[in-house]
Amino acid sequence: MSGEERARADGSICEYVCALSESLGAQSVCIYSPLPDEADVSGAAARLIESGVSVYMPVMRGGDIKLVKAGAKTKFRAGDYGISEPVGEELDPEAVRIDLCITPLVAFTSGGGRVGRGKGCYDRFFALCPCIKAGAAYACRYVADVQTQSHDVPMDIMITENGVIKAEDLK
């Protein structure tokens, strides 16, 4: 994708993230800070904060995810994996009620299969923090088949620049 195509796709994905959050009546959303090759959902994070939704962002600690509540004036710094992380009180996932988690996808397939970075961080996170799991990625990241392992947690929903798709409807 060209830079212009990515910018358009990111804008659409952000619109869909916000619309999904609103349609679910989500009061708390976990949303990631993107790496350069991931769908940029930072615009959605800002809009959710502005609309009064409690926004939590992951920070990586020893291969596990902690959460920091983000606000309009939150400062960020490079974290363990070069990911921009919010600075603030780090909370254990089981101590926070999350309605919707927007998760980055390297690739995805039908049935909610996702490929991440291979460290299992989100799989462990979802075991501690039950919520609606929505993966965000560019539509071109769809693959016909992904080899999953028994510990892999599938997504409930996929969000691309083309829309919001329930995992069971993705063929």
Residue pairs with C-beta under 8 A, 6 or more apart in sequence:
1 9
1 138
1 140
6 40
6 138
8 161
9 39
9 138
9 139
9 160
9 161
10 39
10 40
10 41
10 43
10 161
11 43
12 161
12 162
13 39
13 40
13 41
13 44
13 136
13 138
13 159
13 160
13 161
14 40
14 41
14 43
14 44
14 47
15 44
16 159
16 160
16 161
16 163
16 164
17 31
17 41
17 44
17 48
17 102
17 134
17 136
17 159
18 44
18 47
18 48
18 51
19 164
20 26
20 100
20 134
20 157
20 159
20 164
21 29
21 44
21 48
21 53
21 100
24 99
24 100
24 132
25 99
26 53
26 99
26 100
26 132
27 53
27 54
27 99
28 53
28 54
28 55
28 56
28 96
28 97
28 98
28 99
28 100
29 48
29 53
29 54
29 55
29 56
29 98
29 99
29 100
29 101
29 102
30 55
30 56
30 57
30 58
30 67
30 98
30 100
30 101
30 102
30 129
30 131
31 41
31 44
31 45
31 48
31 55
31 56
31 57
31 101
31 102
32 38
32 41
32 57
32 58
32 83
32 102
32 103
32 104
33 42
33 57
33 76
33 83
33 84
33 85
33 86
34 40
34 41
34 42
34 104
35 82
35 83
35 104
37 106
38 104
38 105
38 106
38 136
38 137
39 104
39 105
39 136
39 137
39 138
39 159
41 102
41 136
44 102
45 55
45 57
45 70
46 72
48 55
49 55
49 70
49 71
49 72
50 72
54 69
55 69
55 70
55 71
56 67
56 68
56 69
56 70
56 91
56 96
56 98
57 67
57 68
57 70
57 85
57 86
58 65
58 66
58 67
58 85
58 121
58 125
59 65
59 66
59 67
59 68
59 79
59 85
59 86
59 90
60 66
60 79
60 80
60 81
60 83
60 85
60 121
61 80
61 90
63 119
63 120
63 121
64 121
64 124
64 125
65 93
65 121
65 122
65 124
65 125
66 90
66 91
66 92
66 93
67 90
67 91
67 92
67 93
67 96
67 98
68 74
68 85
68 86
68 87
68 88
68 89
68 90
68 91
69 88
69 89
69 91
70 86
70 88
74 86
74 87
74 88
75 86
75 87
76 84
76 85
76 86
76 87
77 84
77 85
77 87
78 84
78 85
79 85
81 117
92 128
93 125
93 128
93 129
94 128
94 129
96 129
98 129
98 131
99 131
99 132
100 131
100 132
100 134
101 125
101 126
101 129
101 131
101 132
101 133
101 134
102 134
102 135
102 136
102 159
103 114
103 116
103 122
103 133
103 134
103 135
103 136
103 155
104 116
104 135
104 136
104 137
105 114
105 115
105 116
105 135
105 136
105 137
105 141
105 155
105 158
106 114
106 115
106 116
106 117
106 137
106 141
107 114
107 115
107 137
107 141
107 142
107 143
107 146
108 114
108 115
108 135
108 137
108 141
108 142
108 143
108 146
108 155
108 158
108 170
109 142
109 143
109 144
109 145
109 146
109 170
110 167
110 170
110 171
111 154
111 167
111 168
111 170
112 133
112 135
112 154
112 155
112 156
112 158
112 167
112 168
112 170
113 146
113 148
113 152
113 154
113 155
114 135
114 146
114 152
114 154
114 155
115 143
115 146
116 122
120 151
122 153
123 151
123 152
123 153
126 133
126 153
127 153
132 156
132 157
133 153
133 154
133 155
133 156
133 157
134 155
134 156
134 157
134 158
134 159
134 164
135 155
135 157
135 158
135 159
136 158
136 159
136 160
137 158
137 159
137 160
138 160
138 161
139 160
139 161
139 162
141 160
142 160
142 170
148 154
154 167
155 167
156 166
156 167
157 164
157 165
157 166
157 167
158 164
158 165
158 167
158 170
159 165
